[in-house]
Every structure is written in C-alpha cells, then in structure tokens.
Amino acid sequence: MRVTPAEPGVYRLLIISAFLIAIATLSIGLIPSYLLIGITAPILLLLCRFIQSIAVAGEFNNASIFFKIEHAKKHKILAGSWIGTAASAGMFTGGLIAYAVSQITVPEAWRFAFIITGILSLIIMCFRTSLSESPSSLLLCACIFIPAMSIT
C-alpha cells in the first residue's frame, strides 16, 4: 500500500464556486422571457438556480474550511463564526435588494439585480485569483494522505 498526498484545493474551489455563482446569477438576469423562447426559459432558469445552489453550498463549506485553517491557532471559533455571519448578512442584503426592486415600476427591473450581482461576483472572483494558497493550507493538504492500492 502506498500513500499519495492530497492536492491543495480549498483555494481553487473557492475560485470555482465564485465563478459558478457569478455565471449562474448573470445568466438568470439575461435569460429571455417566456414569450420569446417559450418553455426553454423556465428550464434555463431552473438549470441556473441548480448551478447556483451547488456553488453556494460549496462556497459555504470551503470558506469555512479556509477560515479555520488560516486561523487555527488563535481564533478558530471566531473565524468559523464569520462564515455564518456573512451568510446571514448576504440574506439580509438580498432581502433589501428584493424590496428595493419591488418598489420600481419597470416590469423587467428584477433583471438588474441579478445582472449587477453577477458582475460583482465576477469581480470577487478576479480578486480571489490574485491571491495565493496560504502556507498553512498547503501544509495541511500535504499532511493529509489518501491511501491507494499499489500494484506489485
């Protein structure tokens, strides 16, 4: 039996989840109406929401891991609590945006919220790509071994 080190991946997964969230959110705002493309519109909407849901779940879990790895020695519990706080703040902000959009009388105003949020998510992804994997994360990933059967 031999062991191979696990690849560092939390950082890359955070970039991928931000990209998927951005593309899915932007796509929701750009989907043509039912009058233009018929049944394809709700199918595309469902597909975008599915991708968005998977990406958000990955974002939440990987961000929790990333924060706990980075602040493992001194502030592990505080670092872990920031993820829940950020998620709650995001839901609150989403509610405020939904309320603001509902007050606008333009029929397609809801699209602007998705387009703007999608663009902001792409900007966040660009910021994340300029960062690098932290030394503590690399060390942790190098210490985790995946057993593999060797052929001898």
OpenMM code with the backbone's topology and positions (N, CA, C; nanometers):
from openmm import Vec3, app, unit

residues = "MET ARG VAL THR PRO ALA GLU PRO GLY VAL TYR ARG LEU LEU ILE ILE SER ALA PHE LEU ILE ALA ILE ALA THR LEU SER ILE GLY LEU ILE PRO SER TYR LEU LEU ILE GLY ILE THR ALA PRO ILE LEU LEU LEU LEU CYS ARG PHE ILE GLN SER ILE ALA VAL ALA GLY GLU PHE ASN ASN ALA SER ILE PHE PHE LYS ILE GLU HIS ALA LYS LYS HIS LYS ILE LEU ALA GLY SER TRP ILE GLY THR ALA ALA SER ALA GLY MET PHE THR GLY GLY LEU ILE ALA TYR ALA VAL SER GLN ILE THR VAL PRO GLU ALA TRP ARG PHE ALA PHE ILE ILE THR GLY ILE LEU SER LEU ILE ILE MET CYS PHE ARG THR SER LEU SER GLU SER PRO SER SER LEU LEU LEU CYS ALA CYS ILE PHE ILE PRO ALA MET SER ILE THR".split()
positions = [
    Vec3(0.0843, -0.1176, 0.0000),
    Vec3(0.0000, 0.0000, 0.0000),
    Vec3(0.0889, 0.1241, 0.0000),
    Vec3(0.0572, 0.2188, -0.0838),
    Vec3(0.1327, 0.3438, -0.0866),
    Vec3(0.0372, 0.4603, -0.0615),
    Vec3(0.0917, 0.5725, -0.0233),
    Vec3(0.0089, 0.6907, 0.0009),
    Vec3(0.0538, 0.8024, -0.0911),
    Vec3(-0.0433, 0.8804, -0.1377),
    Vec3(-0.0120, 0.9976, -0.2194),
    Vec3(-0.0725, 1.1179, -0.1515),
    Vec3(-0.0016, 1.2297, -0.1478),
    Vec3(-0.0558, 1.3477, -0.0811),
    Vec3(-0.1751, 1.4046, -0.1566),
    Vec3(-0.2700, 1.4547, -0.0810),
    Vec3(-0.3860, 1.5193, -0.1413),
    Vec3(-0.3431, 1.6523, -0.2017),
    Vec3(-0.4065, 1.6884, -0.3092),
    Vec3(-0.3751, 1.8155, -0.3739),
    Vec3(-0.4358, 1.9299, -0.2940),
    Vec3(-0.3657, 2.0427, -0.2818),
    Vec3(-0.4281, 2.1573, -0.2175),
    Vec3(-0.5454, 2.2032, -0.3032),
    Vec3(-0.6609, 2.2230, -0.2437),
    Vec3(-0.7731, 2.2531, -0.3283),
    Vec3(-0.8744, 2.3509, -0.2741),
    Vec3(-0.8661, 2.3872, -0.1485),
    Vec3(-0.9670, 2.4760, -0.0923),
    Vec3(-0.9681, 2.6088, -0.1674),
    Vec3(-0.8504, 2.6618, -0.1927),
    Vec3(-0.8391, 2.7906, -0.2605),
    Vec3(-0.8976, 2.7830, -0.4014),
    Vec3(-0.8603, 2.6787, -0.4754),
    Vec3(-0.9115, 2.6633, -0.6119),
    Vec3(-1.0625, 2.6448, -0.6126),
    Vec3(-1.1140, 2.5714, -0.5157),
    Vec3(-1.2581, 2.5504, -0.5087),
    Vec3(-1.3325, 2.6794, -0.4774),
    Vec3(-1.2713, 2.7679, -0.3998),
    Vec3(-1.3344, 2.8978, -0.3729),
    Vec3(-1.3432, 2.9811, -0.5015),
    Vec3(-1.2423, 2.9728, -0.5857),
    Vec3(-1.2453, 3.0446, -0.7135),
    Vec3(-1.3517, 2.9839, -0.8053),
    Vec3(-1.3558, 2.8515, -0.8110),
    Vec3(-1.4549, 2.7850, -0.8968),
    Vec3(-1.5967, 2.8155, -0.8502),
    Vec3(-1.6203, 2.8125, -0.7193),
    Vec3(-1.7558, 2.8401, -0.6703),
    Vec3(-1.7953, 2.9851, -0.6981),
    Vec3(-1.7012, 3.0793, -0.6830),
    Vec3(-1.7326, 3.2195, -0.7143),
    Vec3(-1.7651, 3.2350, -0.8627),
    Vec3(-1.6914, 3.1638, -0.9473),
    Vec3(-1.7169, 3.1699, -1.0920),
    Vec3(-1.8546, 3.1137, -1.1253),
    Vec3(-1.8881, 2.9980, -1.0680),
    Vec3(-2.0188, 2.9378, -1.0959),
    Vec3(-2.1332, 3.0249, -1.0456),
    Vec3(-2.1166, 3.0827, -0.9277),
    Vec3(-2.2193, 3.1726, -0.8747),
    Vec3(-2.2360, 3.2920, -0.9673),
    Vec3(-2.1247, 3.3492, -1.0109),
    Vec3(-2.1306, 3.4675, -1.0977),
    Vec3(-2.1990, 3.4373, -1.2304),
    Vec3(-2.1585, 3.3284, -1.2947),
    Vec3(-2.2155, 3.2939, -1.4255),
    Vec3(-2.3635, 3.2589, -1.4133),
    Vec3(-2.3994, 3.1813, -1.3122),
    Vec3(-2.5404, 3.1440, -1.2950),
    Vec3(-2.6267, 3.2660, -1.2639),
    Vec3(-2.5779, 3.3541, -1.1775),
    Vec3(-2.6553, 3.4734, -1.1411),
    Vec3(-2.6697, 3.5681, -1.2600),
    Vec3(-2.5619, 3.5893, -1.3312),
    Vec3(-2.5662, 3.6744, -1.4503),
    Vec3(-2.6588, 3.6144, -1.5557),
    Vec3(-2.6539, 3.4836, -1.5711),
    Vec3(-2.7401, 3.4170, -1.6692),
    Vec3(-2.8874, 3.4317, -1.6355),
    Vec3(-2.9211, 3.4268, -1.5074),
    Vec3(-3.0615, 3.4443, -1.4673),
    Vec3(-3.1117, 3.5810, -1.5141),
    Vec3(-3.0288, 3.6831, -1.4971),
    Vec3(-3.0690, 3.8169, -1.5402),
    Vec3(-3.0778, 3.8321, -1.6908),
    Vec3(-3.0085, 3.7462, -1.7653),
    Vec3(-3.0047, 3.7587, -1.9117),
    Vec3(-3.0933, 3.6589, -1.9858),
    Vec3(-3.1606, 3.5691, -1.9146),
    Vec3(-3.2490, 3.4718, -1.9799),
    Vec3(-3.3646, 3.5466, -2.0459),
    Vec3(-3.3888, 3.5191, -2.1734),
    Vec3(-3.5046, 3.5829, -2.2401),
    Vec3(-3.6356, 3.5379, -2.1745),
    Vec3(-3.7391, 3.6139, -2.1949),
    Vec3(-3.8674, 3.5841, -2.1310),
    Vec3(-3.9354, 3.4625, -2.1952),
    Vec3(-4.0380, 3.4148, -2.1273),
    Vec3(-4.1162, 3.3012, -2.1756),
    Vec3(-4.1809, 3.3336, -2.3106),
    Vec3(-4.2190, 3.4591, -2.3289),
    Vec3(-4.2817, 3.4998, -2.4549),
    Vec3(-4.1859, 3.4867, -2.5728),
    Vec3(-4.0572, 3.5004, -2.5476),
    Vec3(-3.9594, 3.4933, -2.6565),
    Vec3(-3.9125, 3.3510, -2.6862),
    Vec3(-3.8865, 3.2718, -2.5836),
    Vec3(-3.8296, 3.1383, -2.6090),
    Vec3(-3.9143, 3.0235, -2.5538),
    Vec3(-4.0312, 3.0549, -2.5020),
    Vec3(-4.1237, 2.9509, -2.4585),
    Vec3(-4.0753, 2.8727, -2.3376),
    Vec3(-4.0965, 2.7426, -2.3411),
    Vec3(-4.0667, 2.6549, -2.2272),
    Vec3(-3.9175, 2.6501, -2.1949),
    Vec3(-3.8341, 2.6904, -2.2872),
    Vec3(-3.6892, 2.6914, -2.2635),
    Vec3(-3.6519, 2.7892, -2.1527),
    Vec3(-3.7267, 2.8979, -2.1391),
    Vec3(-3.6958, 2.9994, -2.0371),
    Vec3(-3.7020, 2.9415, -1.8950),
    Vec3(-3.8114, 2.8766, -1.8543),
    Vec3(-3.8117, 2.8209, -1.7183),
    Vec3(-3.7123, 2.7061, -1.6998),
    Vec3(-3.6851, 2.6313, -1.8060),
    Vec3(-3.5854, 2.5242, -1.7955),
    Vec3(-3.4473, 2.5843, -1.7714),
    Vec3(-3.4130, 2.6904, -1.8444),
    Vec3(-3.2848, 2.7586, -1.8228),
    Vec3(-3.2771, 2.8198, -1.6831),
    Vec3(-3.3877, 2.8764, -1.6376),
    Vec3(-3.3920, 2.9341, -1.5031),
    Vec3(-3.3673, 2.8258, -1.3973),
    Vec3(-3.4320, 2.7128, -1.4133),
    Vec3(-3.4135, 2.6016, -1.3204),
    Vec3(-3.2686, 2.5520, -1.3215),
    Vec3(-3.2091, 2.5422, -1.4387),
    Vec3(-3.0703, 2.4988, -1.4508),
    Vec3(-2.9755, 2.5981, -1.3829),
    Vec3(-2.9993, 2.7266, -1.4049),
    Vec3(-2.9153, 2.8295, -1.3415),
    Vec3(-2.9287, 2.8265, -1.1895),
    Vec3(-3.0493, 2.8100, -1.1398),
    Vec3(-3.0697, 2.8035, -0.9948),
    Vec3(-3.0046, 2.6790, -0.9357),
    Vec3(-3.0077, 2.5683, -1.0091),
    Vec3(-2.9440, 2.4456, -0.9630),
    Vec3(-2.7925, 2.4660, -0.9515),
    Vec3(-2.7320, 2.5237, -1.0540),
    Vec3(-2.5877, 2.5520, -1.0514),
    Vec3(-2.5547, 2.6483, -0.9382),
    Vec3(-2.6367, 2.7488, -0.9227),
    Vec3(-2.6171, 2.8473, -0.8160),
    Vec3(-2.6226, 2.7807, -0.6782),
    Vec3(-2.7178, 2.6922, -0.6580),
    Vec3(-2.7327, 2.6239, -0.5287),
    Vec3(-2.6127, 2.5366, -0.4964),
    Vec3(-2.5657, 2.4609, -0.5948),
    Vec3(-2.4479, 2.3762, -0.5728),
    Vec3(-2.3257, 2.4624, -0.5422),
    Vec3(-2.3092, 2.5709, -0.6156),
    Vec3(-2.1928, 2.6581, -0.5952),
    Vec3(-2.1968, 2.7272, -0.4590),
    Vec3(-2.3134, 2.7697, -0.4151),
    Vec3(-2.3243, 2.8351, -0.2844),
    Vec3(-2.2939, 2.7361, -0.1721),
    Vec3(-2.3410, 2.6129, -0.1865),
    Vec3(-2.3105, 2.5114, -0.0858),
    Vec3(-2.1598, 2.4866, -0.0785),
    Vec3(-2.0953, 2.4783, -0.1934),
    Vec3(-1.9503, 2.4618, -0.1962),
    Vec3(-1.8775, 2.5821, -0.1398),
    Vec3(-1.9280, 2.6987, -0.1690),
    Vec3(-1.8682, 2.8228, -0.1176),
    Vec3(-1.8726, 2.8248, 0.0348),
    Vec3(-1.9879, 2.7931, 0.0896),
    Vec3(-2.0051, 2.7976, 0.2348),
    Vec3(-1.9104, 2.7005, 0.3040),
    Vec3(-1.9081, 2.5759, 0.2578),
    Vec3(-1.8237, 2.4745, 0.3214),
    Vec3(-1.6755, 2.5046, 0.3042),
    Vec3(-1.6334, 2.5394, 0.1836),
    Vec3(-1.4916, 2.5656, 0.1592),
    Vec3(-1.4440, 2.6924, 0.2276),
    Vec3(-1.5293, 2.7935, 0.2347),
    Vec3(-1.4904, 2.9151, 0.3064),
    Vec3(-1.4745, 2.8852, 0.4552),
    Vec3(-1.5603, 2.7989, 0.5094),
    Vec3(-1.5460, 2.7598, 0.6499),
    Vec3(-1.4132, 2.6900, 0.6734),
    Vec3(-1.3800, 2.5977, 0.5867),
    Vec3(-1.2521, 2.5262, 0.5990),
    Vec3(-1.1359, 2.6228, 0.5858),
    Vec3(-1.1417, 2.7094, 0.4860),
    Vec3(-1.0332, 2.8048, 0.4609),
    Vec3(-1.0109, 2.8950, 0.5821),
    Vec3(-1.1186, 2.9494, 0.6390),
    Vec3(-1.1057, 3.0374, 0.7552),
    Vec3(-1.0503, 2.9624, 0.8752),
    Vec3(-1.0969, 2.8407, 0.8965),
    Vec3(-1.0493, 2.7653, 1.0123),
    Vec3(-0.9028, 2.7251, 0.9969),
    Vec3(-0.8599, 2.6954, 0.8757),
    Vec3(-0.7187, 2.6633, 0.8523),
    Vec3(-0.6327, 2.7860, 0.8774),
    Vec3(-0.6766, 2.8994, 0.8277),
    Vec3(-0.5976, 3.0221, 0.8390),
    Vec3(-0.5845, 3.0700, 0.9834),
    Vec3(-0.6875, 3.0479, 1.0614),
    Vec3(-0.6884, 3.0998, 1.1985),
    Vec3(-0.6963, 2.9861, 1.2999),
    Vec3(-0.6288, 2.8772, 1.2702),
    Vec3(-0.6399, 2.7564, 1.3529),
    Vec3(-0.5850, 2.7739, 1.4931),
    Vec3(-0.4831, 2.8554, 1.5108),
    Vec3(-0.4181, 2.8618, 1.6413),
    Vec3(-0.4889, 2.9541, 1.7391),
    Vec3(-0.5201, 3.0752, 1.6972),
    Vec3(-0.5704, 3.1738, 1.7928),
    Vec3(-0.7221, 3.1910, 1.7911),
    Vec3(-0.7786, 3.2038, 1.6723),
    Vec3(-0.9182, 3.2476, 1.6635),
    Vec3(-1.0042, 3.1512, 1.5828),
    Vec3(-0.9947, 3.0226, 1.6094),
    Vec3(-1.0666, 2.9237, 1.5295),
    Vec3(-1.2187, 2.9433, 1.5362),
    Vec3(-1.2725, 2.9612, 1.6550),
    Vec3(-1.4175, 2.9759, 1.6703),
    Vec3(-1.4654, 3.1078, 1.6118),
    Vec3(-1.3893, 3.2140, 1.6342),
    Vec3(-1.4256, 3.3435, 1.5768),
    Vec3(-1.4228, 3.3369, 1.4244),
    Vec3(-1.3207, 3.2728, 1.3682),
    Vec3(-1.3105, 3.2598, 1.2226),
    Vec3(-1.4274, 3.1795, 1.1676),
    Vec3(-1.4638, 3.0719, 1.2350),
    Vec3(-1.5768, 2.9917, 1.1908),
    Vec3(-1.7090, 3.0663, 1.1979),
    Vec3(-1.7211, 3.1560, 1.2947),
    Vec3(-1.8462, 3.2307, 1.3091),
    Vec3(-1.8636, 3.3361, 1.2002),
    Vec3(-1.7547, 3.3816, 1.1404),
    Vec3(-1.7654, 3.4820, 1.0350),
    Vec3(-1.8412, 3.4299, 0.9139),
    Vec3(-1.8310, 3.3006, 0.8855),
    Vec3(-1.8990, 3.2428, 0.7700),
    Vec3(-2.0506, 3.2517, 0.7887),
    Vec3(-2.0987, 3.2117, 0.9048),
    Vec3(-2.2419, 3.2222, 0.9326),
    Vec3(-2.2905, 3.3658, 0.9334),
    Vec3(-2.2081, 3.4547, 0.9893),
    Vec3(-2.2430, 3.5968, 0.9918),
    Vec3(-2.2513, 3.6532, 0.8508),
    Vec3(-2.1543, 3.6166, 0.7662),
    Vec3(-2.1546, 3.6645, 0.6274),
    Vec3(-2.2742, 3.6097, 0.5508),
    Vec3(-2.3096, 3.4825, 0.5760),
    Vec3(-2.4263, 3.4245, 0.5096),
    Vec3(-2.5543, 3.4972, 0.5512),
    Vec3(-2.5673, 3.5256, 0.6803),
    Vec3(-2.6855, 3.5995, 0.7278),
    Vec3(-2.6899, 3.7403, 0.6709),
    Vec3(-2.5752, 3.8062, 0.6659),
    Vec3(-2.5691, 3.9412, 0.6085),
    Vec3(-2.6053, 3.9384, 0.4604),
    Vec3(-2.5627, 3.8342, 0.3909),
    Vec3(-2.5977, 3.8195, 0.2496),
    Vec3(-2.7466, 3.8008, 0.2284),
    Vec3(-2.8089, 3.7201, 0.3136),
    Vec3(-2.9541, 3.7004, 0.3026),
    Vec3(-3.0296, 3.8293, 0.3340),
    Vec3(-2.9826, 3.9029, 0.4332),
    Vec3(-3.0459, 4.0298, 0.4680),
    Vec3(-3.0323, 4.1297, 0.3528),
    Vec3(-2.9117, 4.1364, 0.2960),
    Vec3(-2.8886, 4.2273, 0.1829),
    Vec3(-2.9753, 4.1873, 0.0641),
    Vec3(-2.9868, 4.0564, 0.0394),
    Vec3(-3.0732, 4.0085, -0.0684),
    Vec3(-3.2185, 4.0490, -0.0470),
    Vec3(-3.2634, 4.0428, 0.0775),
    Vec3(-3.3994, 4.0873, 0.1086),
    Vec3(-3.4183, 4.2361, 0.0836),
    Vec3(-3.3188, 4.3160, 0.1208),
    Vec3(-3.3261, 4.4603, 0.0944),
    Vec3(-3.3293, 4.4900, -0.0551),
    Vec3(-3.2472, 4.4182, -0.1308),
    Vec3(-3.2453, 4.4384, -0.2761),
    Vec3(-3.3787, 4.3971, -0.3367),
    Vec3(-3.4351, 4.2854, -0.2900),
    Vec3(-3.5654, 4.2403, -0.3401),
    Vec3(-3.6738, 4.3437, -0.3101),
    Vec3(-3.6689, 4.4013, -0.1904),
    Vec3(-3.7657, 4.5051, -0.1563),
    Vec3(-3.7482, 4.6272, -0.2456),
    Vec3(-3.6241, 4.6699, -0.2648),
    Vec3(-3.5976, 4.7877, -0.3491),
    Vec3(-3.6444, 4.7640, -0.4925),
    Vec3(-3.6195, 4.6445, -0.5456),
    Vec3(-3.6604, 4.6132, -0.6824),
    Vec3(-3.8123, 4.6085, -0.6926),
    Vec3(-3.8800, 4.5610, -0.5884),
    Vec3(-4.0264, 4.5536, -0.5923),
    Vec3(-4.0911, 4.6919, -0.5935),
    Vec3(-4.0177, 4.7923, -0.5495),
    Vec3(-4.0714, 4.9278, -0.5479),
    Vec3(-4.0577, 4.9988, -0.6829),
    Vec3(-3.9776, 4.9425, -0.7723),
    Vec3(-3.9581, 5.0003, -0.9056),
    Vec3(-4.0718, 4.9523, -0.9950),
    Vec3(-4.1260, 5.0412, -1.0744),
    Vec3(-4.2424, 5.0075, -1.1563),
    Vec3(-4.2067, 4.9526, -1.2940),
    Vec3(-4.0792, 4.9463, -1.3273),
    Vec3(-4.0372, 4.8900, -1.4557),
    Vec3(-4.0581, 4.7382, -1.4510),
    Vec3(-4.1268, 4.6795, -1.5500),
    Vec3(-4.1603, 4.5366, -1.5439),
    Vec3(-4.0388, 4.4426, -1.5346),
    Vec3(-3.9311, 4.4725, -1.5995),
    Vec3(-3.8141, 4.3848, -1.6003),
    Vec3(-3.7059, 4.4305, -1.5019),
    Vec3(-3.7432, 4.5071, -1.4004),
    Vec3(-3.6448, 4.5616, -1.3059),
    Vec3(-3.5727, 4.4523, -1.2274),
    Vec3(-3.6384, 4.3395, -1.2056),
    Vec3(-3.5750, 4.2307, -1.1298),
    Vec3(-3.4473, 4.1827, -1.1964),
    Vec3(-3.4386, 4.1957, -1.3288),
    Vec3(-3.3203, 4.1502, -1.4017),
    Vec3(-3.1953, 4.2285, -1.3614),
    Vec3(-3.2124, 4.3568, -1.3320),
    Vec3(-3.0973, 4.4405, -1.2968),
    Vec3(-3.0274, 4.3902, -1.1706),
    Vec3(-3.1051, 4.3438, -1.0742),
    Vec3(-3.0453, 4.2923, -0.9500),
    Vec3(-2.9565, 4.1716, -0.9798),
    Vec3(-3.0023, 4.0824, -1.0662),
    Vec3(-2.9225, 3.9641, -1.0996),
    Vec3(-2.8005, 3.9994, -1.1827),
    Vec3(-2.8165, 4.0919, -1.2762),
    Vec3(-2.7031, 4.1316, -1.3604),
    Vec3(-2.5957, 4.2011, -1.2772),
    Vec3(-2.6356, 4.2936, -1.1916),
    Vec3(-2.5391, 4.3654, -1.1078),
    Vec3(-2.4702, 4.2687, -1.0106),
    Vec3(-2.5474, 4.1792, -0.9495),
    Vec3(-2.4887, 4.0822, -0.8569),
    Vec3(-2.3943, 3.9872, -0.9298),
    Vec3(-2.4294, 3.9463, -1.0499),
    Vec3(-2.3421, 3.8602, -1.1292),
    Vec3(-2.2101, 3.9286, -1.1625),
    Vec3(-2.2168, 4.0559, -1.1979),
    Vec3(-2.0952, 4.1317, -1.2276),
    Vec3(-2.0095, 4.1472, -1.1019),
    Vec3(-2.0732, 4.1772, -0.9887),
    Vec3(-1.9983, 4.1880, -0.8628),
    Vec3(-1.9329, 4.0543, -0.8255),
    Vec3(-2.0015, 3.9438, -0.8525),
    Vec3(-1.9439, 3.8120, -0.8248),
    Vec3(-1.8222, 3.7853, -0.9135),
    Vec3(-1.8265, 3.8308, -1.0384),
    Vec3(-1.7096, 3.8160, -1.1263),
    Vec3(-1.5922, 3.8986, -1.0747),
    Vec3(-1.6213, 4.0160, -1.0209),
    Vec3(-1.5149, 4.0995, -0.9626),
    Vec3(-1.4542, 4.0293, -0.8414),
    Vec3(-1.5385, 3.9690, -0.7568),
    Vec3(-1.4890, 3.8941, -0.6413),
    Vec3(-1.3998, 3.7789, -0.6873),
    Vec3(-1.4422, 3.7093, -0.7931),
    Vec3(-1.3616, 3.6002, -0.8449),
    Vec3(-1.2255, 3.6511, -0.8932),
    Vec3(-1.2235, 3.7676, -0.9571),
    Vec3(-1.0965, 3.8246, -1.0028),
    Vec3(-1.0062, 3.8581, -0.8847),
    Vec3(-1.0618, 3.9097, -0.7769),
    Vec3(-0.9822, 3.9361, -0.6568),
    Vec3(-0.9248, 3.8060, -0.6010),
    Vec3(-1.0050, 3.7017, -0.6004),
    Vec3(-0.9582, 3.5739, -0.5473),
    Vec3(-0.8465, 3.5147, -0.6311),
    Vec3(-0.8485, 3.5354, -0.7615),
    Vec3(-0.7433, 3.4797, -0.8458),
    Vec3(-0.6099, 3.5488, -0.8230),
    Vec3(-0.6118, 3.6694, -0.7681),
    Vec3(-0.4858, 3.7395, -0.7413),
    Vec3(-0.4224, 3.6950, -0.6098),
    Vec3(-0.4954, 3.6173, -0.5298),
    Vec3(-0.4413, 3.5644, -0.4042),
    Vec3(-0.3732, 3.4315, -0.4310),
    Vec3(-0.2998, 3.3838, -0.3327),
    Vec3(-0.2358, 3.2535, -0.3478),
    Vec3(-0.2747, 3.1639, -0.2305),
    Vec3(-0.2532, 3.0354, -0.2501),
    Vec3(-0.2816, 2.9386, -0.1435),
    Vec3(-0.1912, 2.9706, -0.0253),
    Vec3(-0.2470, 2.9720, 0.0938),
    Vec3(-0.1680, 3.0078, 0.2118),
    Vec3(-0.0732, 2.8954, 0.2493),
    Vec3(0.0393, 2.9284, 0.3119),
    Vec3(0.1338, 2.8245, 0.3536),
    Vec3(0.0719, 2.7228, 0.4501),
    Vec3(-0.0128, 2.7692, 0.5416),
    Vec3(-0.0734, 2.6754, 0.6363),
    Vec3(-0.1702, 2.5806, 0.5659),
    Vec3(-0.2399, 2.6291, 0.4636),
    Vec3(-0.3297, 2.5438, 0.3874),
    Vec3(-0.2508, 2.4407, 0.3069),
    Vec3(-0.1404, 2.4844, 0.2452),
    Vec3(-0.0557, 2.3911, 0.1712),
    Vec3(0.0008, 2.2833, 0.2634),
    Vec3(0.0427, 2.3247, 0.3823),
    Vec3(0.0992, 2.2304, 0.4779),
    Vec3(-0.0062, 2.1295, 0.5218),
    Vec3(-0.1283, 2.1778, 0.5507),
    Vec3(-0.2351, 2.0878, 0.5926),
    Vec3(-0.2678, 1.9885, 0.4823),
    Vec3(-0.2790, 2.0372, 0.3590),
    Vec3(-0.3122, 1.9488, 0.2476),
    Vec3(-0.2008, 1.8483, 0.2212),
    Vec3(-0.0768, 1.8878, 0.2435),
    Vec3(0.0351, 1.7962, 0.2226),
    Vec3(0.0392, 1.6888, 0.3306),
    Vec3(-0.0182, 1.7156, 0.4466),
    Vec3(-0.0166, 1.6200, 0.5572),
    Vec3(-0.1323, 1.5209, 0.5516),
    Vec3(-0.2307, 1.5469, 0.4678),
    Vec3(-0.3443, 1.4565, 0.4542),
    Vec3(-0.3091, 1.3557, 0.3450),
    Vec3(-0.3165, 1.2297, 0.3774),
    Vec3(-0.2779, 1.1281, 0.2807),
    Vec3(-0.3986, 1.0467, 0.2390),
    Vec3(-0.3991, 1.0131, 0.1117),
    Vec3(-0.5053, 0.9290, 0.0566),
    Vec3(-0.4451, 0.7916, 0.0300),
    Vec3(-0.4900, 0.6888, 0.1009),
    Vec3(-0.4330, 0.5562, 0.0758),
    Vec3(-0.4716, 0.5072, -0.0629),
    Vec3(-0.3770, 0.4489, -0.1323),
    Vec3(-0.4032, 0.3931, -0.2647),
    Vec3(-0.3405, 0.2550, -0.2724),
    Vec3(-0.4072, 0.1657, -0.3362),
    Vec3(-0.3550, 0.0299, -0.3518),
    Vec3(-0.2461, 0.0322, -0.4567),
    Vec3(-0.1315, -0.0273, -0.4266),
    Vec3(-0.0247, -0.0336, -0.5255),
    Vec3(-0.0268, -0.1701, -0.5918),
    Vec3(0.0065, -0.1686, -0.7180),
    Vec3(0.0105, -0.2943, -0.7925),
    Vec3(0.1552, -0.3404, -0.7932),
    Vec3(0.1816, -0.4533, -0.7295),
    Vec3(0.3185, -0.5051, -0.7250),
    Vec3(0.3252, -0.6462, -0.7780),
] * unit.nanometer
topology = app.Topology()
chain = topology.addChain("A")
for resn in residues:
    res = topology.addResidue(resn, chain)
    for name in ("N", "CA", "C"):
        topology.addAtom(name, app.Element.getBySymbol(name[0]), res)
